[in-house]
Amino acid sequence: MFDHQKYIQFRPVALKDRAWPNRLITKAPYWCSVDLRDGNQALVNPMDVDQKTKMFELLVKLGFKEIEIGFPSASKPDFDFTRKLIDERLIPDDVTVQVLTQARKDLIDRTYDSLKGVKRAIVHLYNSTSVVQREQVFRISEDGILNIATTGAKWVREASMKFPHTEWMFQYSPESFTGTDLDHAVAVCESVVREWEPETGRKVIINLPATVEMSTPNVFADQVEYFCRHLEQREKLTISLHTHNDRGCAVAAAELGILAGADRIEGTLLGNGERTGNMDIVTMAMNLYSQGIDPCLDLSDIVKIIEVTEDCTGIKIAPRHPWAGELVYTAFSGSHQDAIRKSMQYHKENNQKIWNVAYLPIDPRDINRRYEAVVRINSQSGKGGVALVLERDFGIELPKWMHARLAEIIQKAVEETGQEISSSSIYMLFEKHFIRVDEEWRLTDYNLKHSDKQVEAEFVINGIAMKCCGAGPLEALIEGLNKFFGYHTEITQFDQHAISSGSDAKAQACMELAVNGQLHCAVAIADDTLVAAIQSILTAFSRSSPIKHRGAA
């Protein structure tokens, strides 16, 4: 039964003078990828050695300096993978590997066995400190929880002394920190810290996990700030955060946690992890990037990142995934499409150095997305978007008065199918309705003779000559068509411009004719501006009637 009364609201933190709301993130945190541990353990089919190696290589390439590679004391595949990285010298000198262990001596000893010969490593110790785990699972006192952590920390330190040639760093996680009484969390962590003696110069990390996301991000930030304020030797420690996405707010919680005093963030590429996933490092890093902050990770090829992640995890990335998804840089709404087109044109015309484009928070090219994915056309699209597709993909720039005429044709096509239409199909419809012309209406040749305010013209159309006269060549052609067919035709809109430069330059002419009161549009492209204009008239006129021209005056 759907009954909200079974649940209670999370209790806020008594922190009336909180400082984090007035702070700004000005630099990237230290990053630690947990893809190969936390991410891997959440997979239906865990990664094999080849997949783990491929993922590790990607993480190194992206710029991660700390990578949690597994839980070697609990998993033989993790143990073997750890040994592979060390024995085959696959760990770069500037990368520190991290491994997880429970607070049990046998597991701690096996953890160190897996790390023999490593240059530098973080041993990550954890035990659960939450109220619900303590009371319902372990059924021990707060002192009992503290003793587990402290004893585990002692074993970690003592075991490290057997391997003096390795630079050891220690990390402790009070698992389910978000469900732990804050003063108890502080007491447990202080006991661990005293055992590890960071004052000697050893790097000690205290990692605060939202193992289960239990509250709004602002409450988590209060927890972090309270913890940092009350922890002894805070200045000698690195405070790390490990958030999960149960409430859909893992990234927000991590960001606010940084404002609250944390230094380091654990997460996974694209958010893979237990239940709803770990904190998405790509999203948080790109959030920083979009604010002009160097994320200290190279995310310039998001397509490759997705490819490797999908291959290694077997999980497809959602098309609306923040920053990375296939549809992120698309716009189906006509008004959005028009705004994008105008905004990008403004940037080009004004040589804008700072990116500030409507509906596009970043330049898609920065992460290897391509502009043909920016605007796509379906039944919800407007005239501006259709015109932009032609301009973007085919170099065809249409005058404003043609946008609606073209959009009407495309709209009808997509409404018939109910599906998105490709740019190639848009061009095919444009060519069919505006450029294509029967051979009997194709200009073969023309001759002009200028006299007093008059042009005597001969137009050869598919080998048949039509003689006429007018104030100019186009006027002469209109008069000739009217005379020959008995129609009333006039030019209502006309646009002409070059579409290339140099010796192979082309001219494009866009024409709208009113033929017996009915409007008809056409486009012609030719080597010569006048030829393009003449052909556009003939093409537009040919749309007015099934009558075929059979001779000339």
C-alpha positions in Angstrom: 0.0 0.0 0.0 1.3 3.5 -0.9 1.4 5.0 2.6 3.7 8.0 3.3 2.9 7.8 7.0 5.4 5.0 7.4 8.2 7.5 6.9 9.5 10.4 8.9 11.2 13.6 7.8 15.0 13.7 8.2 16.1 15.7 11.2 18.0 18.9 10.3 21.3 19.8 11.8 21.5 22.4 14.5 23.8 24.7 12.6 22.4 28.3 12.7 25.6 30.0 11.7 26.3 27.8 8.6 28.8 29.3 6.2 28.5 27.2 3.1 25.6 29.0 1.5 27.7 32.1 1.0 30.7 30.3 -0.5 31.6 29.6 -4.2 33.4 26.7 -5.7 36.5 28.2 -7.3 38.5 25.1 -8.1 38.1 21.4 -8.8 38.2 19.0 -5.9 40.6 16.1 -5.7 39.0 13.3 -7.7 39.0 9.6 -6.9 37.3 7.2 -9.3 35.6 4.2 -7.7 34.4 2.7 -11.0 36.5 -0.4 -10.6 35.3 -1.1 -7.0 31.9 0.5 -6.1 30.8 0.7 -9.7 32.0 -2.8 -10.6 30.3 -4.5 -7.6 26.9 -3.0 -8.7 27.1 -4.7 -12.1 24.9 -7.7 -12.9 28.0 -9.1 -14.8 31.1 -7.7 -13.2 34.0 -6.6 -15.4 36.5 -9.2 -16.5 40.3 -8.5 -16.4 40.3 -7.1 -19.9 37.4 -4.7 -19.2 39.0 -3.6 -15.9 42.2 -2.9 -17.7 40.4 -0.9 -20.4 38.5 1.1 -17.8 41.7 1.7 -15.8 43.5 3.0 -18.9 40.6 5.3 -19.6 40.6 6.7 -16.1 44.4 7.4 -16.3 44.0 9.0 -19.7 41.2 11.3 -18.3 43.6 12.5 -15.6 42.6 10.7 -12.4 45.4 10.7 -9.9 43.6 8.4 -7.4 41.7 5.3 -8.5 40.1 2.7 -6.3 40.8 -0.5 -8.0 39.0 -3.0 -5.9 38.4 -5.0 -2.7 41.2 -7.5 -3.1 40.8 -9.1 0.3 37.1 -10.0 -0.4 37.4 -10.9 -4.1 39.9 -13.1 -6.0 39.3 -11.3 -9.3 40.0 -8.0 -7.5 43.2 -9.5 -5.9 44.4 -10.8 -9.3 43.6 -7.5 -11.0 45.6 -5.6 -8.4 48.5 -7.9 -8.9 48.3 -7.5 -12.7 48.5 -3.7 -12.4 51.6 -4.0 -10.1 53.4 -6.9 -11.8 53.0 -5.5 -15.3 53.9 -2.0 -14.2 50.6 -0.5 -15.5 50.3 2.1 -12.8 51.8 5.5 -13.8 54.2 7.1 -11.3 51.8 10.0 -10.7 48.8 7.7 -10.0 47.9 6.3 -6.6 45.8 3.2 -6.4 43.3 2.7 -3.6 41.9 -0.5 -2.2 39.1 -1.2 0.2 39.1 -3.4 3.3 36.9 -4.1 6.3 38.2 -3.7 9.9 39.3 -7.4 10.2 42.9 -8.4 10.7 42.9 -11.3 8.2 41.4 -9.1 5.5 43.8 -6.3 6.2 46.8 -8.6 6.0 45.5 -10.0 2.6 45.0 -6.5 1.4 48.7 -5.7 2.0 49.6 -9.0 0.3 47.8 -7.8 -2.8 49.8 -4.6 -2.8 53.3 -6.0 -2.5 55.7 -4.0 -4.6 53.4 -1.0 -5.3 55.1 2.4 -5.3 52.2 4.3 -3.6 48.8 3.2 -2.4 45.8 4.2 -0.2 44.5 1.6 2.1 40.8 2.4 2.6 39.3 1.1 5.9 35.6 1.1 6.7 33.0 0.0 9.1 29.4 1.0 9.5 28.5 3.6 12.1 24.8 4.3 11.3 22.2 4.1 14.0 20.1 1.6 12.2 23.1 -0.7 11.5 24.4 -0.4 15.0 21.0 -1.2 16.6 19.5 -3.6 14.2 22.3 -5.4 12.4 25.3 -5.5 14.8 23.4 -4.8 18.0 26.3 -3.2 19.8 26.9 0.1 21.6 28.5 3.2 20.2 31.7 2.3 22.1 31.6 -1.1 20.3 31.5 0.7 16.9 34.3 3.0 18.0 36.4 0.1 19.1 36.0 -1.7 15.7 37.2 1.3 13.9 40.1 2.1 16.2 41.4 -1.5 16.2 41.1 -1.7 12.5 43.1 1.5 12.1 45.8 0.0 14.4 46.0 -3.1 12.3 46.2 -1.0 9.1 49.1 1.0 10.5 51.0 -2.0 11.9 50.7 -4.0 8.7 52.0 -1.1 6.6 55.3 -1.2 8.6 56.1 -4.6 7.0 56.4 -2.8 3.6 58.7 0.2 4.2 59.4 0.7 0.5 55.8 1.7 -0.3 54.5 5.2 0.4 51.3 4.3 2.3 48.3 6.6 2.7 45.3 5.7 4.9 41.6 6.4 4.4 38.8 5.8 6.8 35.0 5.8 6.0 32.3 5.8 8.6 30.0 3.9 6.4 26.5 5.4 6.2 27.7 8.6 7.6 24.4 10.2 6.7 22.6 7.9 9.1 25.1 8.4 12.0 24.8 10.7 15.0 27.2 13.5 14.1 29.0 13.6 17.4 29.5 9.9 17.3 30.9 10.1 13.8 33.3 12.8 15.0 34.4 10.7 17.9 35.0 7.6 15.8 37.0 9.5 13.2 39.1 11.3 15.8 40.0 8.0 17.3 41.1 6.6 13.9 43.0 9.8 13.2 44.9 9.6 16.5 45.9 6.0 15.6 47.2 7.1 12.2 49.1 10.2 13.3 48.8 12.6 10.4 51.0 15.0 12.4 54.0 12.8 11.3 53.4 13.8 7.7 51.4 10.8 6.6 48.4 11.6 4.3 45.2 10.7 6.0 41.8 10.9 4.3 38.5 10.9 6.2 35.8 9.9 3.7 32.2 10.7 4.5 29.8 8.4 2.6 26.2 9.1 1.9 26.1 5.3 1.5 22.3 5.8 1.2 21.1 9.3 0.3 18.7 10.1 3.2 18.1 13.9 3.1 18.1 17.0 0.9 21.5 18.2 -0.2 21.5 21.2 2.1 21.1 18.9 5.1 24.1 16.9 3.9 26.1 20.1 3.6 25.2 21.0 7.2 26.4 17.5 8.3 29.7 18.1 6.5 30.3 21.6 7.8 29.4 20.4 11.4 31.8 17.5 11.1 34.7 19.7 9.7 34.2 22.2 12.5 34.4 19.7 15.3 37.1 17.4 14.0 40.5 17.7 15.7 43.5 18.2 13.4 41.2 19.2 10.5 44.0 21.1 8.8 46.1 18.0 8.6 43.4 15.9 7.0 41.8 15.5 3.6 38.0 15.4 3.9 36.5 13.3 1.1 32.8 12.7 0.1 31.2 9.7 -1.3 27.6 10.3 -2.3 25.0 8.0 -3.8 22.0 9.0 -5.9 19.0 7.4 -4.1 17.1 10.8 -4.1 18.6 11.9 -7.4 20.7 14.5 -5.7 24.2 12.9 -5.5 25.9 15.6 -7.6 24.1 18.5 -5.7 25.1 16.9 -2.4 28.7 16.6 -3.5 28.8 20.2 -4.7 27.2 21.6 -1.5 29.6 19.3 0.5 32.6 21.0 -1.2 31.1 24.4 -0.2 30.8 23.0 3.3 34.5 22.3 3.6 35.3 19.0 1.9 38.4 18.7 -0.4 37.9 15.4 -2.3 35.2 13.7 -4.2 34.7 9.9 -4.9 32.4 8.9 -7.7 32.1 7.0 -11.0 32.0 8.0 -14.6 28.4 8.7 -15.7 27.1 7.6 -12.3 27.2 3.8 -12.3 26.9 2.2 -8.9 24.7 0.6 -6.3 20.9 1.1 -6.5 20.5 4.4 -8.4 24.2 4.9 -8.7 27.2 6.7 -7.4 27.9 10.4 -7.8 28.5 11.1 -11.4 31.9 12.6 -11.8 31.4 13.6 -15.5 28.3 15.7 -14.5 30.0 17.4 -11.6 33.2 18.1 -13.6 31.2 19.5 -16.5 29.2 21.6 -14.1 32.5 23.2 -13.1 33.7 23.5 -16.7 30.5 25.3 -17.7 31.3 27.9 -15.0 34.8 28.6 -16.3 36.5 26.3 -13.7 39.2 23.9 -14.9 37.8 20.4 -13.8 41.4 19.0 -13.9 40.0 16.1 -16.0 40.1 15.8 -19.8 36.5 15.2 -20.9 37.1 16.5 -24.4 36.0 13.2 -26.0 32.7 12.3 -24.4 31.9 9.9 -27.2 34.9 7.8 -26.4 34.2 7.9 -22.6 30.6 6.7 -23.3 31.9 4.0 -25.6 34.4 2.6 -23.1 32.0 2.9 -20.2 29.1 1.1 -22.0 31.5 -1.7 -23.2 32.9 -2.2 -19.7 29.7 -2.0 -17.7 27.1 -3.3 -20.2 24.9 -0.4 -19.3 23.6 2.0 -22.0 23.9 5.7 -21.2 20.5 7.4 -21.2 20.0 9.8 -24.2 19.1 12.6 -21.8 22.0 12.0 -19.4 23.4 15.4 -18.3 26.1 16.7 -20.6 26.8 13.3 -22.2 23.6 12.0 -23.6 22.9 11.7 -27.3 20.0 14.1 -27.2 21.5 16.7 -24.8 22.5 19.1 -27.6 19.3 18.8 -29.6 16.3 21.2 -29.9 13.0 20.0 -31.2 11.0 23.1 -30.3 10.8 25.6 -33.2 11.3 28.6 -31.0 14.4 27.0 -29.4 15.8 26.2 -32.9 15.2 29.7 -34.1 16.9 31.2 -31.0 19.9 28.8 -31.3 20.3 29.9 -35.0 20.1 33.6 -34.2 22.3 33.4 -31.2 25.1 31.4 -33.0 24.9 33.9 -35.8 25.3 36.8 -33.3 28.4 35.1 -31.9 29.9 34.7 -35.4 29.1 38.3 -36.4 30.4 39.8 -33.2 33.4 37.5 -32.7 32.2 36.6 -29.2 35.0 35.1 -27.1 32.7 34.1 -24.1 30.2 31.3 -24.9 26.7 32.5 -24.2 24.4 30.8 -26.7 20.6 30.4 -26.1 19.7 26.9 -24.9 23.3 25.6 -25.2 25.2 25.9 -21.9 28.4 24.8 -23.5 29.8 24.6 -27.0 29.2 21.0 -28.0 32.4 20.8 -29.9 34.3 21.1 -26.6 33.4 17.5 -25.8 33.4 16.1 -29.3 29.7 16.5 -30.0 28.9 17.7 -33.5 26.7 20.5 -34.6 24.5 18.4 -36.8 23.1 17.1 -33.5 22.1 20.5 -32.2 18.9 20.9 -34.2 16.7 18.0 -35.2 13.3 18.2 -36.8 10.0 16.6 -35.8 6.4 17.7 -35.7 7.1 20.1 -32.9 9.8 22.0 -34.9 9.4 25.5 -36.4 10.4 27.2 -39.5 13.7 28.5 -38.1 15.0 25.0 -37.2 14.3 23.7 -40.7 16.2 26.6 -42.3 19.1 26.1 -39.9 19.4 22.4 -40.9 19.8 23.4 -44.5 22.3 26.1 -43.7 24.3 24.0 -41.3 24.5 20.7 -43.2 24.3 21.8 -46.9 25.4 25.5 -47.0 22.0 26.6 -48.3 20.9 29.9 -46.8 17.3 30.9 -47.4 15.7 34.3 -47.1 13.4 34.8 -44.1 10.3 34.8 -46.4 11.0 31.3 -47.5 11.3 29.8 -44.1 7.6 29.3 -43.5 7.0 27.9 -47.0 9.7 25.2 -46.5 8.6 24.5 -42.9 5.0 23.9 -44.1 6.3 21.1 -46.4 8.5 19.5 -43.8 5.8 19.8 -41.1 3.4 17.9 -43.4 5.9 15.1 -44.0 6.7 14.6 -40.3 3.1 14.7 -39.3 2.4 11.9 -41.8 5.1 9.6 -40.2 5.0 10.9 -36.6 8.8 10.5 -36.6 11.8 12.7 -36.5 13.0 13.6 -40.0 16.7 13.4 -41.0 18.6 16.3 -42.5 19.1 14.3 -45.7 15.3 13.9 -46.0 14.8 17.6 -45.4 17.2 18.3 -48.3 15.4 15.8 -50.5 12.0 17.5 -49.9 13.6 20.9 -50.4 15.1 19.8 -53.7 11.8 18.2 -54.8 9.6 21.2 -54.1 11.9 24.1 -54.8 14.8 23.2 -57.1 13.7 20.2 -59.2 12.4 21.2 -62.6 11.1 19.3 -65.7 13.6 19.4 -68.6 11.0 21.3 -70.7 11.3 24.2 -68.3 15.1 24.3 -68.1 16.9 27.3 -69.5 19.1 26.3 -72.4 20.4 29.7 -73.6 19.4 33.4 -73.7 20.2 36.5 -75.8 19.7 40.0 -74.7 19.6 43.2 -76.8 19.4 46.5 -74.9 17.7 49.5 -76.5 16.1 52.7 -75.0 14.8 51.7 -71.6 14.0 48.3 -73.1 15.5 44.8 -73.3 14.7 42.6 -76.2 15.2 39.1 -75.1 15.2 35.6 -76.5 15.1 32.8 -74.0 15.8 29.2 -75.2 13.9 26.9 -72.9 14.7 23.2 -73.6 15.6 24.1 -77.2 12.5 26.2 -77.9 13.0 29.9 -78.2 10.6 32.5 -76.7 11.1 36.1 -77.8 9.9 38.9 -75.5 10.7 42.4 -74.2 10.6 44.3 -71.0 12.3 46.9 -68.8 14.9 44.3 -67.8 15.7 40.6 -68.5 13.5 39.3 -65.7 10.6 41.7 -66.6 10.9 40.5 -70.2 10.7 36.9 -69.2 7.6 37.6 -67.1 5.9 39.4 -69.9 6.8 36.6 -72.3 5.3 33.9 -70.0 2.1 36.0 -69.5 1.7 36.6 -73.2 2.3 33.0 -74.2 0.1 31.4 -71.5 -2.4 34.1 -71.0 -1.6 34.3 -67.2 -1.1 37.3 -64.9 2.3 36.8 -63.3 4.4 39.1 -61.1 7.5 38.8 -58.9 6.5 39.2 -55.2 9.8 38.2 -53.5 13.3 37.9 -54.8 16.6 37.1 -53.2 20.0 36.5 -54.8 23.5 35.9 -53.3 26.7 34.1 -53.9 27.1 30.8 -52.2 30.9 30.3 -52.8 33.9 32.4 -53.8 36.8 32.2 -56.2 36.8 30.9 -59.8 34.2 28.2 -59.1 31.7 30.6 -57.4 28.0 29.8 -57.6 25.0 32.0 -57.4 21.7 31.2 -55.7 18.4 32.8 -56.6 15.2 32.5 -54.5 12.0 33.5 -56.3 8.4 33.9 -55.3 5.9 34.5 -58.1 2.2 35.3 -57.9 0.6 33.5 -60.8 -3.1 34.3 -61.2 -3.1 35.1 -57.5 -1.4 31.9 -56.4 2.1 32.0 -54.8 4.8 29.7 -56.0 8.4 29.5 -54.8 11.5 28.2 -56.4 15.3 28.1 -55.9 17.9 27.9 -58.6 21.7 27.6 -58.4 23.9 28.4 -61.4 27.4 29.7 -62.3 25.9 33.1 -63.3 23.6 35.3 -61.2 21.3 36.1 -64.1 21.0 32.5 -65.2 20.1 31.6 -61.6 17.4 34.3 -61.5 15.9 33.3 -64.9 15.8 29.6 -64.0 14.2 30.4 -60.6 11.4 32.2 -62.5 10.9 29.3 -64.9 10.9 26.8 -62.0 8.4 28.7 -59.9 6.2 29.3 -63.0 6.2 25.6 -63.8 4.7 24.9 -60.4 1.6 27.0 -61.3 0.0 24.8 -63.9 0.1 21.4 -65.6 0.2 23.2 -68.9 3.4 22.4 -70.7 5.0 24.9 -73.0 4.9 23.7 -76.6 6.2 26.6 -78.6 7.2 30.2 -78.5 6.0 33.5 -79.9 
